[in-house]
Amino acid sequence: MDVAVRTVNLRKTYLSRGSRRVAVQGLSMSVPLGGVHGFLGPNGSGKTTTIRMLLGLARADSGSAEVFGHEVPARLPQVVDRVGAIVESPKFFPAFTARRNLGLLAGAIGAPRARVDEVLEATHLRDRGGDRYAGFSLGMKQRLAIAATLLKDPDLLIFDEPTNGLDPAGIREVRDTMRSLGSQGKTVLVSSHILAEVEQVADTVSIIGHGTMLAEGRVEDILGGNGVARVRVGVASPDRAEQVLRDAGFDPAREGQHLLVAAEDPAAVTRALAGQGLYVDELVAVRPDLESAFLALTADEGLGSEADRAAGAGGRDGAS
């Protein structure tokens, strides 16, 4: 498999209050060439630290990392023109138009001025190129930041939590832009703790926790490997139905007045209940998603639920 990014046994520690804190430990990861790759994990799991090491902004204690077959940071100059990244919020002149901001940046990095309109078109901002940056919505500002990374026409784009702080419209705009870039043959590496968002754009994913790899591969394979199919069961007496199913060898879980049951054959669930005079009024297949896959992978990691993470983590995973 051709890869854009590869890490092998990557390790990074930080000195914190007089002691060493491990941010990334033994991380081996492969990002396929082309398409969108989700780099997933809760805040504090090591995503930003890994990205900073890939970009030469932090040095690994041990292990190795490669971008397009070149070891980084030692050979980063050989591939830096092929990489565009947004790790922190870029700075633009508020009083200048989007086009003028990009024109100044193009001149500074030696990119052709013709690229300005091309990248505005690629990020669906061409009609707003004459508007001042100060009047942009958060979603438009983030798309302009993506446009800035495209000026040198990179093959690899790295985005660290690109939808943080955006409203639903802004999230959709950035998501559509990433999907479009991936379909054009670019490799997009996007880190996020919002699993549902990445699931809608990613072709492949790496899921980490506490700085270690938990799972990696195509999204459909990750979801398919998350155990047998589950069904949501509605029945008039859920307490009694739960006991009946346990006696029949199932392991039901309560979800309000419904039961969630893992079953290869959903008909076996209805037969077990009907045999005891309980008849279902609802039987719905539950589609697996990245959040449920993540929770299954991290059941013994103590990383908490998606809701807990989202509520307590408004920003990036900082130094880790």
VEXROLO-289972 format. One line per 4 residues: number of its first residue (from 1); their letters; for each residue z, x, y of N, C-alpha, C. Coordinates in nm, 2 decimals. Atoms other than C-alpha are relative to their C-alpha. Layout:
NUM = A = Z,X,Y,Z,X,Y,Z,X,Y  ... $
//
This chain:
1 = MDVA = 0.00,0.08,-0.12,0.00,0.00,0.00,0.00,0.09,0.12  0.00,-0.07,-0.12,-0.09,0.13,0.34,0.11,-0.04,0.09  -0.12,0.04,-0.08,0.21,0.14,0.57,-0.01,0.06,0.14  0.00,-0.04,-0.14,0.25,0.17,0.95,0.13,0.08,0.02 $
5 = VRTV = -0.13,-0.06,-0.02,0.62,0.26,0.93,0.07,0.02,-0.13  -0.08,-0.03,0.13,0.83,0.42,0.65,0.13,0.07,0.04  -0.12,-0.07,-0.01,1.19,0.52,0.65,0.06,0.03,-0.14  -0.06,-0.04,0.13,1.37,0.70,0.36,0.14,0.05,0.02 $
9 = NLRK = -0.14,-0.04,-0.01,1.75,0.71,0.33,0.05,0.04,0.14  -0.04,-0.02,-0.13,1.79,0.69,0.70,0.15,-0.03,0.03  -0.15,0.02,-0.03,2.15,0.74,0.83,0.03,0.04,0.14  -0.04,-0.03,-0.13,2.30,0.73,1.17,0.14,-0.05,0.02 $
13 = TYLS = -0.13,0.03,-0.03,2.66,0.74,1.28,0.03,0.02,0.15  -0.04,-0.02,-0.14,2.82,0.71,1.62,0.15,0.03,0.01  -0.14,-0.02,-0.03,3.15,0.84,1.76,0.05,-0.11,0.08  -0.06,0.12,-0.07,3.36,0.54,1.86,0.15,0.01,-0.01 $
17 = RGSR = -0.15,-0.01,-0.01,3.72,0.58,1.98,0.06,0.10,-0.10  -0.05,-0.11,0.07,3.76,0.91,1.81,-0.03,0.00,-0.15  0.04,0.00,0.14,3.62,0.81,1.47,-0.15,-0.03,-0.01  0.15,0.02,0.02,3.27,0.79,1.32,-0.02,-0.14,-0.05 $
21 = RVAV = 0.04,0.13,0.04,3.11,0.45,1.29,-0.14,0.01,-0.06  0.13,0.00,0.06,2.82,0.41,1.05,-0.08,-0.12,0.05  0.08,0.11,-0.05,2.54,0.21,1.21,-0.12,-0.02,-0.09  0.11,0.01,0.10,2.26,0.28,0.96,0.03,0.09,-0.12 $
25 = QGLS = -0.04,-0.08,0.11,2.33,0.40,0.61,-0.10,-0.01,-0.12  0.09,0.00,0.11,2.07,0.50,0.35,-0.12,-0.10,0.01  0.10,0.10,-0.02,1.80,0.27,0.50,-0.14,0.05,-0.04  0.14,-0.02,0.04,1.46,0.28,0.32,-0.08,-0.12,0.02 $
29 = MSVP = 0.08,0.12,-0.04,1.20,0.05,0.47,-0.14,0.04,0.01  0.14,-0.02,-0.01,0.83,0.01,0.46,-0.06,-0.12,0.08  0.06,0.11,-0.08,0.63,-0.19,0.72,-0.15,0.01,-0.03  0.15,-0.01,0.04,0.27,-0.27,0.59,-0.09,0.01,0.13 $
33 = LGGV = 0.10,-0.02,-0.10,-0.03,-0.19,0.80,-0.06,-0.14,0.03  0.07,0.12,-0.04,-0.15,-0.50,1.00,0.09,-0.12,-0.03  -0.08,0.12,0.02,0.02,-0.84,1.05,0.14,0.01,0.07  -0.13,0.00,-0.07,0.37,-0.93,1.17,0.11,0.02,-0.11 $
37 = HGFL = -0.11,-0.03,0.09,0.68,-0.78,1.00,0.13,-0.03,0.07  -0.13,0.03,-0.05,1.02,-0.93,1.06,0.10,0.10,-0.05  -0.11,-0.09,0.03,1.31,-0.69,1.08,0.13,-0.08,0.03  -0.10,0.10,-0.01,1.60,-0.92,1.02,0.14,0.04,-0.03 $
41 = GPNG = -0.14,-0.02,0.03,1.98,-0.91,1.03,0.08,-0.04,0.12  -0.09,0.04,-0.11,2.28,-1.02,1.24,0.01,0.11,0.10  -0.03,-0.10,-0.10,2.37,-0.85,1.56,0.10,0.10,-0.06  -0.09,-0.10,0.06,2.54,-0.52,1.47,-0.04,0.05,-0.13 $
45 = SGKT = 0.04,-0.04,0.14,2.35,-0.47,1.15,-0.08,0.13,0.00  0.07,-0.13,-0.01,2.16,-0.16,1.27,-0.15,-0.01,0.04  0.15,0.01,-0.03,1.82,-0.30,1.38,-0.04,0.08,0.12  0.04,-0.07,-0.12,1.82,-0.16,1.73,0.01,0.15,-0.02 $
49 = TTIR = -0.01,-0.14,0.02,1.95,0.18,1.62,-0.12,0.05,-0.08  0.12,-0.04,0.08,1.67,0.20,1.36,-0.12,0.01,0.09  0.12,0.00,-0.09,1.41,0.11,1.62,0.01,0.12,0.10  -0.01,-0.11,-0.09,1.55,0.37,1.86,-0.03,0.14,-0.07 $
53 = MLLG = 0.03,-0.12,0.07,1.52,0.64,1.59,-0.15,0.01,-0.02  0.14,-0.01,0.02,1.16,0.54,1.52,-0.07,0.04,0.13  0.07,-0.03,-0.12,1.08,0.58,1.89,0.05,0.13,0.06  -0.05,-0.12,-0.05,1.26,0.91,1.93,0.11,-0.01,0.10 $
57 = LARA = -0.11,0.02,-0.10,1.54,0.76,2.15,0.13,0.03,-0.06  -0.13,-0.04,0.07,1.81,0.85,1.89,-0.04,0.08,-0.12  0.03,-0.09,0.11,1.82,1.12,1.62,0.08,-0.04,-0.12  -0.07,0.04,0.13,1.91,1.04,1.26,0.09,0.12,-0.04 $
61 = DSGS = -0.09,-0.10,0.06,2.20,1.22,1.10,-0.07,0.06,-0.13  0.07,-0.04,0.12,1.99,1.24,0.78,-0.11,-0.10,-0.04  0.11,0.09,0.04,1.69,1.09,0.60,-0.12,0.03,0.08  0.13,-0.03,-0.07,1.34,1.07,0.74,-0.06,-0.13,0.04 $
65 = AEVF = 0.08,0.12,-0.05,1.11,0.83,0.93,-0.14,0.05,0.03  0.14,-0.03,-0.03,0.73,0.82,0.96,-0.06,-0.12,0.07  0.08,0.10,-0.07,0.50,0.63,1.19,-0.15,0.05,-0.02  0.13,-0.04,0.03,0.14,0.63,1.07,-0.01,0.13,-0.07 $
69 = GHEV = 0.00,-0.13,0.08,0.22,0.92,0.83,0.05,0.12,0.07  -0.05,-0.11,-0.07,0.36,1.14,1.10,0.16,-0.01,0.01  -0.14,0.00,0.00,0.73,1.23,1.08,0.05,-0.01,0.15  -0.06,0.01,-0.14,0.93,1.12,1.39,0.15,0.04,-0.01 $
73 = PARL = 0.06,-0.02,-0.13,1.07,1.25,1.61,-0.09,0.13,0.01  0.07,-0.13,-0.01,0.91,1.59,1.53,-0.14,-0.01,0.04  0.15,0.01,-0.03,0.55,1.47,1.54,-0.03,-0.13,0.08  0.02,0.12,-0.08,0.60,1.17,1.77,-0.11,0.02,0.10 $
77 = PQVV = 0.11,-0.02,-0.09,0.36,1.32,2.03,-0.14,-0.03,-0.06  0.13,0.03,0.06,0.08,1.28,1.78,-0.03,-0.15,-0.02  0.02,0.15,0.02,0.13,0.90,1.75,0.04,-0.08,0.11  -0.06,0.08,-0.11,0.29,0.80,2.07,-0.10,-0.10,0.07 $
81 = DRVG = 0.10,0.09,-0.07,-0.03,0.66,2.22,-0.04,-0.12,-0.09  0.04,0.12,0.09,-0.07,0.43,1.91,0.12,-0.10,-0.01  -0.12,0.09,0.01,0.27,0.27,1.97,0.04,-0.06,0.13  -0.06,0.07,-0.12,0.39,0.01,2.22,0.13,-0.06,-0.04 $
85 = AIVE = -0.14,0.05,0.03,0.75,-0.10,2.24,0.06,-0.07,0.11  -0.09,0.06,-0.10,0.98,-0.34,2.42,0.14,0.01,-0.07  -0.14,-0.01,0.05,1.34,-0.23,2.35,0.10,-0.05,0.10  -0.08,0.06,-0.11,1.49,-0.32,2.68,-0.09,-0.07,0.10 $
89 = SPKF = 0.08,0.07,-0.10,1.38,-0.55,2.96,-0.07,0.09,0.09  0.07,-0.09,-0.09,1.10,-0.37,3.15,0.02,-0.04,0.14  -0.02,0.02,-0.14,1.11,-0.34,3.52,-0.14,-0.02,0.07  0.12,0.03,-0.08,0.84,-0.50,3.74,0.04,-0.02,0.15 $
93 = FPAF = -0.02,0.02,-0.14,0.81,-0.53,4.12,0.00,-0.16,0.02  0.00,0.15,-0.01,0.92,-0.90,4.19,-0.10,-0.05,0.10  0.08,0.05,-0.11,0.71,-0.93,4.51,-0.15,0.02,-0.03  0.14,-0.03,0.03,0.39,-0.80,4.34,-0.05,-0.10,-0.10 $
97 = TARR = 0.06,0.09,0.10,0.15,-1.01,4.14,0.00,0.07,-0.14  0.01,-0.05,0.14,0.12,-0.97,3.76,-0.11,0.10,-0.01  0.12,-0.09,0.01,-0.22,-0.81,3.80,0.03,0.13,0.07  -0.03,-0.12,-0.07,-0.09,-0.56,4.06,0.10,0.09,-0.07 $
101 = NLGL = -0.10,-0.07,0.08,0.21,-0.47,3.85,-0.07,0.08,-0.12  0.07,-0.06,0.11,-0.01,-0.40,3.55,-0.10,0.11,0.05  0.09,-0.10,-0.06,-0.26,-0.21,3.77,0.07,0.13,0.03  -0.08,-0.12,-0.03,0.01,0.03,3.89,0.04,0.07,-0.13 $
105 = LAGA = -0.04,-0.06,0.13,0.13,0.08,3.53,-0.12,0.07,-0.07  0.11,-0.06,0.06,-0.22,0.14,3.41,-0.04,0.13,0.06  0.02,-0.13,-0.07,-0.27,0.41,3.67,0.09,0.11,-0.04  -0.10,-0.09,0.03,0.05,0.57,3.58,-0.01,0.06,-0.14 $
109 = IGAP = 0.01,-0.05,0.14,-0.03,0.60,3.21,-0.14,0.04,-0.04  0.14,-0.04,0.02,-0.40,0.67,3.25,-0.09,-0.10,-0.08  0.08,0.11,0.06,-0.52,0.34,3.11,-0.11,-0.05,0.09  0.11,0.05,-0.08,-0.86,0.21,3.23,0.04,-0.13,0.07 $
113 = RARV = -0.04,0.12,-0.07,-0.82,-0.06,3.50,-0.06,-0.12,-0.06  0.06,0.12,0.07,-1.05,-0.29,3.30,0.10,-0.06,-0.10  -0.09,0.05,0.10,-0.76,-0.31,3.05,0.09,-0.11,0.06  -0.10,0.10,-0.06,-0.55,-0.52,3.30,-0.04,-0.14,-0.03 $
117 = DEVL = 0.04,0.14,0.03,-0.76,-0.83,3.27,-0.01,-0.03,-0.15  0.00,0.02,0.15,-0.80,-0.78,2.89,0.14,-0.03,-0.05  -0.13,0.03,0.06,-0.43,-0.77,2.83,0.06,-0.13,0.06  -0.04,0.14,-0.05,-0.37,-1.07,3.06,-0.06,-0.11,-0.08 $
121 = EATH = 0.06,0.09,0.09,-0.62,-1.25,2.85,0.06,-0.01,-0.13  -0.06,-0.01,0.13,-0.46,-1.14,2.53,0.14,-0.07,-0.01  -0.13,0.07,0.00,-0.12,-1.28,2.64,0.00,-0.13,0.07  0.02,0.14,-0.06,-0.27,-1.60,2.79,0.06,-0.01,0.14 $
125 = LRDR = -0.05,0.00,-0.14,-0.17,-1.50,3.15,-0.11,0.03,0.10  0.11,-0.04,-0.09,-0.52,-1.44,3.30,0.00,-0.10,0.12  0.00,0.09,-0.11,-0.49,-1.76,3.51,0.12,0.02,0.09  -0.12,-0.02,-0.08,-0.15,-1.65,3.64,0.00,0.15,0.05 $
129 = GGDR = 0.00,-0.14,-0.04,-0.26,-1.29,3.71,0.02,0.02,0.15  -0.01,-0.01,-0.15,-0.26,-1.36,4.09,0.14,-0.05,0.05  -0.14,0.05,-0.04,0.10,-1.50,4.09,0.10,0.11,0.00  -0.11,-0.10,-0.02,0.40,-1.30,4.20,0.09,-0.01,-0.13 $
133 = YAGF = -0.09,-0.01,0.11,0.63,-1.18,3.92,0.12,-0.08,0.02  -0.13,0.07,-0.02,0.93,-1.33,4.09,-0.01,-0.15,-0.03  0.01,0.14,0.03,0.79,-1.68,4.03,-0.02,-0.03,-0.15  0.03,0.02,0.15,0.74,-1.63,3.65,0.12,-0.06,-0.07 $
137 = SLGM = -0.10,0.04,0.09,0.94,-1.81,3.39,0.04,0.11,-0.09  -0.04,-0.11,0.09,1.14,-1.60,3.14,-0.10,0.02,-0.11  0.10,-0.01,0.10,0.87,-1.67,2.88,-0.12,0.08,0.05  0.11,-0.07,-0.06,0.60,-1.55,3.11,0.03,0.14,0.03 $
141 = KQRL = -0.05,-0.14,-0.02,0.80,-1.24,3.21,-0.01,0.08,-0.13  0.00,-0.08,0.13,0.83,-1.15,2.84,-0.14,0.02,-0.04  0.14,-0.02,0.03,0.46,-1.21,2.79,-0.06,0.11,0.08  0.05,-0.11,-0.08,0.39,-0.98,3.08,0.04,0.13,-0.05 $
145 = AIAA = -0.05,-0.12,0.06,0.61,-0.72,2.92,-0.09,0.04,-0.12  0.09,-0.03,0.11,0.40,-0.75,2.61,-0.14,0.05,0.04  0.13,-0.05,-0.06,0.08,-0.72,2.82,0.01,0.14,0.04  -0.02,-0.14,-0.04,0.22,-0.40,2.96,-0.01,0.10,-0.12 $
149 = TLLK = 0.01,-0.09,0.12,0.26,-0.25,2.61,-0.14,0.01,-0.06  0.14,0.00,0.05,-0.10,-0.34,2.53,-0.10,0.08,0.08  0.10,-0.07,-0.09,-0.25,-0.14,2.82,-0.06,0.12,-0.07  0.06,-0.11,0.07,-0.30,0.16,2.60,-0.06,-0.03,-0.14 $
153 = DPDL = 0.06,0.06,0.13,-0.43,-0.06,2.31,0.06,0.06,-0.12  -0.07,-0.06,0.11,-0.16,0.05,2.06,-0.04,-0.07,-0.13  0.02,0.06,0.14,-0.20,-0.01,1.68,0.13,-0.06,-0.05  -0.13,0.05,0.04,0.18,-0.07,1.64,0.07,-0.05,0.12 $
157 = LIFD = -0.08,0.05,-0.11,0.39,-0.29,1.86,0.14,-0.03,-0.06  -0.14,0.02,0.04,0.77,-0.29,1.83,0.07,-0.08,0.10  -0.07,0.09,-0.09,0.96,-0.58,1.98,0.15,-0.02,-0.05  -0.15,0.01,0.04,1.35,-0.58,1.97,0.05,-0.13,0.07 $
161 = EPTN = -0.05,0.13,-0.05,1.48,-0.94,2.00,-0.08,-0.06,0.11  0.09,0.04,-0.11,1.18,-1.06,2.21,0.03,-0.14,0.05  -0.02,0.14,-0.04,1.29,-1.42,2.23,0.14,-0.03,0.06  -0.14,0.02,-0.05,1.65,-1.36,2.35,0.00,-0.06,0.14 $
165 = GLDP = -0.02,0.07,-0.13,1.75,-1.59,2.63,-0.11,-0.09,0.04  0.12,0.08,-0.04,1.42,-1.78,2.63,0.03,-0.15,-0.04  -0.01,0.14,0.04,1.40,-2.16,2.63,-0.10,-0.03,-0.11  0.10,0.03,0.11,1.20,-2.34,2.35,-0.14,0.03,0.04 $
169 = AGIR = 0.14,-0.03,-0.04,0.88,-2.32,2.55,-0.03,0.14,0.01  0.02,-0.15,-0.01,0.92,-1.95,2.62,-0.01,0.06,-0.14  0.00,-0.05,0.14,1.00,-1.89,2.25,-0.13,-0.02,-0.06  0.13,0.04,0.06,0.68,-2.07,2.15,-0.11,0.09,0.05 $
173 = EVRD = 0.11,-0.08,-0.07,0.47,-1.87,2.40,0.00,0.14,-0.06  -0.01,-0.14,0.05,0.60,-1.53,2.27,-0.03,0.00,-0.15  0.04,0.01,0.14,0.57,-1.65,1.91,-0.15,0.00,-0.02  0.15,0.01,0.01,0.21,-1.75,1.96,-0.07,0.13,0.03 $
177 = TMRS = 0.06,-0.13,-0.03,0.14,-1.41,2.12,0.01,0.10,-0.11  -0.02,-0.09,0.12,0.29,-1.22,1.83,-0.10,-0.03,-0.11  0.09,0.05,0.11,0.09,-1.43,1.58,-0.14,0.04,0.03  0.14,-0.03,-0.04,-0.23,-1.37,1.77,-0.02,0.15,-0.01 $
181 = LGSQ = 0.01,-0.15,0.01,-0.17,-0.99,1.79,-0.01,0.04,-0.15  0.00,-0.03,0.14,-0.10,-0.98,1.41,-0.14,-0.04,-0.06  0.13,0.04,0.05,-0.42,-1.17,1.34,-0.12,0.09,0.04  0.10,-0.09,-0.05,-0.62,-0.92,1.54,0.00,0.14,-0.07 $
185 = GKTV = 0.00,-0.12,0.08,-0.52,-0.64,1.30,0.11,0.09,0.05  -0.11,-0.08,-0.04,-0.23,-0.50,1.50,0.12,-0.01,-0.10  -0.13,0.01,0.07,0.10,-0.42,1.33,0.11,-0.03,0.10  -0.11,0.05,-0.08,0.38,-0.61,1.49,0.13,0.01,-0.07 $
189 = LVSS = -0.14,-0.01,0.06,0.74,-0.51,1.40,0.09,-0.07,0.10  -0.09,0.08,-0.09,0.98,-0.77,1.55,0.13,-0.01,-0.07  -0.13,0.02,0.05,1.35,-0.75,1.51,0.06,-0.12,0.06  -0.06,0.12,-0.04,1.56,-1.06,1.53,0.12,-0.04,-0.09 $
193 = HILA = -0.11,0.06,0.08,1.88,-1.23,1.42,-0.03,-0.15,-0.01  0.03,0.15,0.01,1.71,-1.58,1.46,-0.10,-0.01,-0.11  0.08,0.00,0.12,1.57,-1.62,1.11,-0.11,-0.10,0.00  0.09,0.11,0.00,1.40,-1.95,1.16,-0.12,0.03,0.09 $
197 = EVEQ = 0.11,-0.04,-0.09,1.19,-1.81,1.45,-0.10,0.10,-0.07  0.08,-0.10,0.06,1.07,-1.51,1.26,-0.08,-0.05,-0.12  0.06,0.06,0.12,0.99,-1.72,0.95,-0.14,-0.06,0.04  0.12,0.06,-0.05,0.72,-1.89,1.16,-0.12,0.09,0.03 $
201 = VADT = 0.10,-0.10,-0.03,0.53,-1.57,1.24,-0.02,0.11,-0.09  0.00,-0.13,0.08,0.61,-1.30,0.99,-0.08,-0.02,-0.13  0.07,-0.01,0.13,0.39,-1.21,0.69,0.09,0.07,-0.10  -0.09,-0.07,0.09,0.65,-0.97,0.55,0.13,0.02,0.08 $
205 = VSII = -0.13,-0.02,-0.06,1.02,-0.90,0.62,0.08,0.11,-0.07  -0.11,-0.09,0.05,1.30,-0.65,0.58,0.13,-0.06,0.05  -0.13,0.06,-0.03,1.65,-0.80,0.57,0.11,0.10,-0.02  -0.11,-0.10,0.01,1.94,-0.57,0.64,0.13,-0.06,0.04 $
209 = GHGT = -0.14,0.04,-0.03,2.32,-0.60,0.66,0.08,0.12,0.00  -0.08,-0.12,0.00,2.57,-0.34,0.76,-0.08,0.13,-0.01  0.08,-0.12,-0.01,2.29,-0.09,0.81,-0.07,0.04,-0.13  0.06,-0.02,0.13,2.16,-0.12,0.45,-0.10,-0.11,-0.03 $
213 = MLAE = 0.11,0.09,0.04,1.85,-0.28,0.30,0.05,-0.10,-0.10  -0.04,0.11,0.09,1.92,-0.62,0.13,-0.12,-0.05,-0.08  0.12,0.05,0.06,1.57,-0.74,0.06,-0.12,0.04,0.08  0.12,-0.03,-0.07,1.21,-0.66,0.15,-0.12,-0.05,-0.07 $
217 = GRVE = 0.12,0.05,0.07,0.87,-0.80,0.08,-0.07,-0.11,0.08  0.06,0.11,-0.06,0.64,-1.09,0.16,0.09,-0.12,0.01  -0.10,0.11,-0.03,0.81,-1.39,0.31,0.00,-0.10,-0.12  0.00,0.10,0.11,0.69,-1.62,0.02,0.07,0.06,-0.12 $
221 = DILG = -0.07,-0.06,0.12,0.83,-1.37,-0.24,0.15,0.00,0.02  -0.14,0.00,-0.03,1.16,-1.35,-0.06,0.06,-0.14,-0.03  -0.04,0.14,0.01,1.18,-1.73,-0.05,0.00,-0.04,-0.15  0.01,0.04,0.14,1.06,-1.77,-0.41,0.10,0.06,-0.09 $
225 = GNGV = -0.10,-0.07,0.08,1.32,-1.52,-0.53,0.14,-0.05,0.02  -0.13,0.05,-0.04,1.60,-1.73,-0.39,0.05,-0.11,-0.09  -0.05,0.09,0.10,1.69,-1.90,-0.71,-0.09,-0.12,-0.03  0.08,0.12,0.04,1.56,-2.23,-0.86,0.00,-0.10,0.12 $
229 = ARVR = 0.02,0.11,-0.10,1.45,-2.53,-0.66,0.13,-0.08,0.02  -0.11,0.08,-0.02,1.71,-2.74,-0.50,-0.04,-0.14,0.05  0.03,0.14,-0.04,1.72,-3.12,-0.44,0.12,-0.05,0.07  -0.10,0.07,-0.07,1.92,-3.33,-0.20,0.01,-0.14,-0.06 $
233 = VGVA = -0.02,0.12,0.07,2.08,-3.62,-0.38,0.08,-0.10,0.08  -0.08,0.11,-0.06,2.19,-3.95,-0.22,0.04,-0.10,-0.10  -0.05,0.09,0.10,2.41,-4.17,-0.42,0.12,-0.07,0.06  -0.10,0.09,-0.06,2.66,-4.45,-0.35,0.14,0.06,-0.01 $
237 = SPDR = -0.13,-0.06,0.02,2.96,-4.26,-0.49,-0.01,0.15,-0.02  0.03,-0.14,0.01,2.91,-3.89,-0.41,0.11,0.08,-0.07  -0.11,-0.07,0.07,3.26,-3.79,-0.53,-0.01,-0.01,-0.15  0.01,0.01,0.14,3.21,-3.93,-0.87,-0.13,0.06,-0.05 $
241 = AEQV = 0.13,-0.07,0.04,2.85,-3.81,-0.89,0.02,0.15,-0.01  -0.03,-0.14,0.00,2.97,-3.46,-0.81,0.06,0.04,-0.13  -0.07,-0.04,0.13,3.20,-3.46,-1.11,-0.09,-0.02,-0.12  0.09,0.02,0.11,2.94,-3.61,-1.34,-0.10,0.11,-0.01 $
245 = LRDA = 0.10,-0.11,0.01,2.69,-3.34,-1.25,0.07,0.13,-0.04  -0.07,-0.12,0.05,2.95,-3.07,-1.30,0.02,-0.01,-0.15  -0.02,0.02,0.14,3.03,-3.21,-1.64,-0.13,0.02,-0.08  0.13,-0.02,0.06,2.65,-3.20,-1.71,-0.05,0.14,0.01 $
249 = GFDP = 0.04,-0.14,-0.01,2.64,-2.83,-1.63,-0.07,0.04,0.13  0.05,-0.04,-0.13,2.51,-2.84,-1.27,0.11,0.05,0.09  -0.10,-0.05,-0.10,2.68,-2.68,-0.97,-0.03,-0.06,0.13  0.04,0.07,-0.13,2.64,-2.94,-0.69,0.09,0.05,0.11 $
253 = AREG = -0.07,-0.03,-0.13,2.75,-2.87,-0.33,-0.01,-0.11,0.09  0.00,0.12,-0.09,2.85,-3.13,-0.08,-0.07,0.04,0.13  0.06,-0.01,-0.13,2.65,-3.18,0.23,0.01,-0.14,0.07  -0.03,0.13,-0.05,2.81,-3.47,0.41,0.02,-0.10,-0.11 $
257 = QHLL = 0.00,0.10,0.10,2.75,-3.78,0.20,-0.10,0.03,-0.11  0.10,-0.03,0.10,2.48,-3.60,0.00,0.05,0.12,-0.09  -0.02,-0.11,0.09,2.48,-3.35,-0.28,-0.12,0.09,-0.01  0.11,-0.10,0.02,2.27,-3.03,-0.30,0.02,0.05,-0.14 $
261 = VAAE = 0.00,-0.03,0.14,2.18,-2.95,-0.66,-0.11,0.10,-0.03  0.11,-0.09,0.05,1.99,-2.65,-0.80,-0.04,-0.05,-0.13  0.05,0.06,0.13,1.77,-2.78,-1.08,-0.15,0.03,-0.02  0.14,-0.02,0.04,1.45,-2.67,-1.25,-0.07,-0.13,-0.02 $
265 = DPAA = 0.06,0.13,0.03,1.39,-3.03,-1.35,0.08,-0.10,0.08  -0.08,0.10,-0.08,1.51,-3.28,-1.08,0.02,-0.13,-0.08  -0.02,0.12,0.08,1.46,-3.56,-1.34,0.13,0.01,-0.08  -0.12,-0.02,0.07,1.75,-3.41,-1.53,0.12,-0.04,0.08 $
269 = VTRA = -0.11,0.04,-0.09,1.97,-3.48,-1.23,0.02,-0.15,-0.01  -0.01,0.15,0.00,1.88,-3.85,-1.22,0.04,-0.05,-0.14  -0.04,0.04,0.13,1.92,-3.88,-1.60,0.15,0.01,-0.02  -0.15,-0.03,0.02,2.27,-3.73,-1.59,0.08,-0.11,0.07 $
273 = LAGQ = -0.07,0.10,-0.09,2.37,-3.97,-1.31,-0.02,-0.14,-0.06  0.03,0.14,0.05,2.20,-4.28,-1.46,0.08,-0.02,-0.13  -0.07,0.01,0.12,2.37,-4.21,-1.79,0.15,-0.04,0.02  -0.13,0.05,-0.03,2.70,-4.28,-1.62,0.01,-0.11,0.10 $
277 = GLYV = 0.01,0.12,-0.09,2.58,-4.58,-1.42,-0.01,0.03,0.14  0.02,-0.04,-0.14,2.51,-4.39,-1.10,-0.15,0.01,0.02  0.14,0.00,-0.03,2.17,-4.45,-0.95,-0.03,0.06,0.14  0.03,-0.06,-0.12,2.02,-4.23,-0.68,-0.08,-0.09,0.09 $
281 = DELV = 0.08,0.07,-0.10,1.89,-4.38,-0.36,-0.08,0.10,0.09  0.08,-0.10,-0.07,1.75,-4.05,-0.23,0.00,0.13,-0.09  0.02,-0.13,0.07,1.61,-3.74,-0.41,-0.11,0.07,0.07  0.10,-0.07,-0.09,1.44,-3.49,-0.18,0.01,0.15,-0.03 $
285 = AVRP = 0.00,-0.14,0.02,1.33,-3.14,-0.26,0.03,0.07,0.13  -0.04,-0.08,-0.12,1.49,-2.88,-0.02,-0.09,0.12,0.00  0.09,-0.12,-0.01,1.24,-2.62,0.10,0.09,0.12,0.03  -0.07,-0.12,-0.04,1.38,-2.27,0.09,-0.04,0.06,0.13 $
289 = DLES = 0.04,-0.06,-0.12,1.39,-2.09,0.41,0.07,0.14,0.01  -0.06,-0.13,-0.01,1.49,-1.74,0.53,0.15,0.00,0.03  -0.15,0.01,-0.03,1.83,-1.85,0.65,0.07,-0.01,-0.13  -0.07,0.02,0.13,1.93,-1.97,0.30,-0.02,0.12,-0.09 $
293 = AFLA = 0.02,-0.13,0.07,1.77,-1.66,0.15,0.10,0.11,0.05  -0.09,-0.10,-0.06,1.97,-1.44,0.39,0.15,-0.03,-0.05  -0.14,0.04,0.03,2.30,-1.63,0.32,0.02,0.03,-0.15  -0.02,-0.03,0.14,2.24,-1.59,-0.06,0.01,0.15,-0.02 $
297 = LTAD = -0.01,-0.14,0.01,2.18,-1.22,-0.01,0.13,0.06,0.05  -0.12,-0.06,-0.06,2.48,-1.16,0.20,0.13,-0.07,-0.04  -0.11,0.08,0.04,2.72,-1.39,0.02,0.13,0.09,-0.02  -0.11,-0.09,0.03,2.94,-1.09,-0.07,0.01,0.11,0.11 $
301 = EGLG = 0.00,-0.10,-0.11,2.87,-0.90,0.26,0.10,-0.03,0.11  -0.09,0.04,-0.10,3.11,-1.10,0.48,-0.07,-0.01,0.14  0.08,0.00,-0.13,2.83,-1.14,0.75,0.00,-0.14,0.07  -0.01,0.13,-0.06,2.89,-1.51,0.82,-0.13,-0.07,0.00 $
305 = SEAD = 0.11,0.08,0.00,2.65,-1.79,0.87,-0.09,0.02,0.12  0.10,-0.01,-0.12,2.34,-1.82,1.10,0.06,-0.06,0.12  -0.06,0.07,-0.12,2.53,-2.06,1.32,0.11,0.08,0.06  -0.11,-0.08,-0.05,2.83,-1.83,1.35,-0.06,0.12,0.08 $
309 = RAAG = 0.06,-0.12,-0.07,2.60,-1.53,1.44,-0.06,-0.04,0.13  0.06,0.04,-0.12,2.40,-1.73,1.69,0.10,-0.03,0.11  -0.10,0.04,-0.10,2.71,-1.87,1.86,0.07,0.12,0.06  -0.07,-0.11,-0.05,2.87,-1.53,1.89,-0.08,0.12,0.04 $
313 = AGGR = 0.08,-0.11,-0.03,2.58,-1.31,1.96,-0.12,-0.04,0.09  0.10,0.03,-0.10,2.39,-1.38,2.28,-0.10,0.11,0.03  0.08,-0.11,-0.03,2.25,-1.03,2.31,-0.05,0.07,-0.12  0.05,-0.08,0.11,2.10,-0.75,2.11,0.12,0.06,-0.08 $
317 = DGAS = -0.10,-0.06,0.08,2.29,-0.55,1.85,0.05,0.13,0.06  -0.05,-0.11,-0.08,2.36,-0.30,2.12,-0.02,0.14,-0.06  0.02,-0.13,0.05,2.42,0.05,2.00,-0.02,0.00,-0.15  0.02,0.00,0.14,2.40,-0.06,1.64,-0.12,-0.08,-0.04 $
//
